[in-house]
């Protein structure tokens, strides 16, 4: 078994543990009156995405939960943009067929990683705060995760406006980027396989197939 398969961080590369915790069962998504009044479309998008993910997590389990989470991701996240970003320069080396396979497999893996960890968190509160406009269609939405034990965790959502309209393209937990973490994992795996994208895609597809069989 490859080191890629064994590495726990890669098994949940949709995002770090703290970021995944954002929308688990038992979560309350809140915003202060001032923040709600000042929320622009990017902040509202984050609020809706979190609310819907919570409802999916509460109402479903197993394969149904994973399918529901994937629908939330497809509705509010730009999975294609994120997929291209995680491959870095290797995206340009991939064939059109490889790109299509990679985006499909990575979306499946991301949905699984979110769904798998949703049930592990209880009692946290996510407060959506201000939105900072960065230009070039990019906004950063601040939020804070208040835990039943431990210090609050700062969460930032990067929202971008492109062809699909507003979409979330990254989540940072205490400054650690979800996309850049996955990119480091993927690029490392590719480099350990003679700089070829194919083995990574095969591995992602294999894991997706194993999950389907197990369900």
C-alpha positions in Angstrom: 0.0 0.0 0.0 1.4 3.4 -1.0 2.3 6.1 1.5 -0.4 8.2 -0.1 -3.0 5.7 1.0 -1.6 5.4 4.5 -1.3 9.2 5.2 -4.3 10.3 7.3 -4.0 13.8 6.0 -4.6 12.7 2.5 -7.5 10.5 3.5 -9.3 13.7 4.5 -7.8 16.1 1.9 -11.1 17.8 1.3 -10.0 20.0 4.2 -8.3 19.9 7.5 -10.1 18.6 10.5 -11.0 22.0 11.9 -12.4 23.1 8.6 -14.5 20.0 8.2 -15.9 20.6 11.6 -17.7 23.7 10.4 -20.9 22.0 9.4 -21.2 18.8 11.5 -24.3 17.7 13.4 -24.9 19.8 16.5 -23.6 22.9 14.8 -25.4 26.2 15.0 -24.6 28.8 12.3 -25.0 32.3 13.7 -24.4 35.8 12.7 -24.6 38.9 14.8 -27.4 41.4 14.0 -24.8 43.8 12.7 -23.1 41.2 10.6 -26.3 40.0 9.1 -27.3 43.5 8.2 -23.9 44.1 6.6 -23.6 40.7 4.8 -23.0 41.0 1.1 -23.8 38.2 -1.4 -20.5 36.4 -0.5 -21.4 36.3 3.2 -24.9 35.1 2.4 -23.5 32.3 0.2 -21.4 31.0 3.1 -24.4 31.2 5.4 -26.6 29.2 3.0 -23.9 26.6 2.3 -23.3 26.0 6.0 -27.1 25.9 6.8 -27.8 23.3 4.1 -24.8 21.1 5.0 -26.1 21.0 8.6 -29.5 19.9 7.5 -28.0 17.2 5.3 -25.9 16.0 8.1 -28.8 15.9 10.5 -31.2 14.1 8.2 -29.0 11.5 6.6 -26.2 8.9 7.3 -23.9 6.8 5.2 -24.2 7.0 1.4 -27.2 9.3 1.6 -25.3 11.8 3.7 -22.3 11.6 1.3 -24.6 12.2 -1.7 -26.3 15.1 0.0 -23.0 16.7 0.9 -21.8 16.4 -2.6 -24.9 18.2 -3.8 -24.1 21.0 -1.4 -20.5 21.2 -2.6 -21.6 21.2 -6.2 -24.1 24.0 -5.5 -21.8 26.3 -3.5 -18.2 25.4 -4.3 -16.4 25.8 -7.6 -15.0 22.2 -7.6 -13.5 22.5 -11.1 -11.5 25.6 -10.1 -10.4 23.9 -6.8 -9.4 20.8 -8.7 -7.3 22.7 -11.2 -5.6 24.5 -8.3 -4.8 21.3 -6.4 -2.9 19.9 -9.4 -0.8 23.0 -9.9 1.3 22.9 -13.1 0.5 19.2 -13.5 -3.0 20.3 -14.7 -1.4 21.6 -17.9 0.3 18.2 -18.4 -2.9 16.2 -18.0 -4.9 15.2 -21.1 -8.5 16.3 -21.4 -9.6 12.8 -20.5 -7.4 12.8 -17.4 -8.7 16.1 -16.4 -12.3 14.9 -16.6 -11.5 11.8 -14.6 -9.6 13.7 -12.0 -12.3 16.3 -11.4 -14.9 13.5 -11.0 -12.7 11.5 -8.6 -11.6 14.4 -6.5 -15.2 15.6 -6.1 -16.2 12.2 -4.9 -13.3 12.0 -2.4 -14.0 15.5 -1.1 -17.7 14.7 -0.5 -16.7 11.5 1.3 -14.2 13.3 3.5 -16.8 15.9 4.6 -19.5 13.3 5.2 -17.2 11.0 7.1 -16.3 13.5 9.7 -19.5 15.4 10.2 -20.7 13.0 12.9 -17.6 13.5 15.0 -18.4 17.0 16.3 -20.9 18.3 18.7 -21.9 21.6 20.3 -19.8 24.0 18.2 -21.1 27.3 16.9 -20.0 29.0 13.7 -20.5 32.7 13.6 -20.3 34.3 10.2 -18.8 37.8 10.3 -17.6 40.4 7.9 -16.7 40.1 4.3 -13.5 41.7 2.9 -13.4 42.5 -0.8 -10.0 41.8 -2.3 -10.7 42.8 -5.9 -10.7 40.7 -9.1 -13.9 39.1 -8.0 -12.5 37.7 -4.8 -14.0 38.1 -1.3 -12.9 36.7 2.0 -15.7 35.9 4.5 -14.5 35.8 8.1 -16.1 33.4 10.6 -15.3 32.0 14.0 -15.8 28.5 15.3 -16.6 28.5 19.0 -16.0 25.1 20.6 -17.5 23.6 23.8 -13.9 23.2 25.0 -10.8 24.9 23.7 -10.1 28.3 22.1 -12.2 29.7 19.2 -10.9 28.9 15.7 -10.7 31.5 13.0 -12.2 30.3 9.6 -11.9 32.2 6.4 -13.9 31.4 3.2 -12.6 32.5 -0.1 -15.4 33.3 -2.5 -14.8 34.0 -6.2 -17.1 35.4 -8.9 -16.6 33.6 -12.3 -18.7 32.0 -14.9 -20.8 30.1 -12.4 -21.5 33.2 -10.3 -20.4 33.3 -6.7 -18.7 30.1 -5.5 -16.5 29.1 -2.6 -13.0 28.2 -3.8 -11.1 27.7 -0.5 -11.5 27.4 3.2 -8.7 28.4 5.6 -8.5 27.3 9.2 -6.2 29.4 11.3 -4.6 30.5 8.0 -4.1 27.0 6.7 -5.5 26.6 3.2 -7.6 23.6 2.3 -6.7 23.8 -1.3 -3.0 24.3 -0.7 -2.9 21.4 1.7 -4.4 19.1 -0.8 -2.1 20.4 -3.5 0.9 19.5 -1.4 -0.4 16.0 -1.0 -1.3 15.5 -4.7 2.0 17.0 -6.0 4.0 14.9 -3.6 2.2 11.8 -4.8 2.7 12.7 -8.5 6.4 13.3 -8.0 6.8 10.0 -6.3 5.3 8.4 -9.4 7.7 9.7 -12.0 5.8 13.0 -12.4 2.8 11.3 -13.9 -0.8 12.4 -13.2 -2.3 9.0 -14.1 -1.3 7.1 -11.0 -2.9 9.7 -8.8 -6.2 9.5 -10.7 -6.1 5.7 -10.6 -5.7 5.9 -6.8 -8.6 8.3 -6.3 -10.8 6.3 -8.6 -9.9 3.1 -6.8 -10.8 4.5 -3.4 -14.1 5.8 -4.7 -14.9 2.4 -6.1 -14.0 0.7 -2.8 -16.3 3.1 -0.9 -19.2 2.3 -3.3 -18.7 -1.4 -2.9 -18.6 -1.1 0.9 -21.8 0.9 0.9 
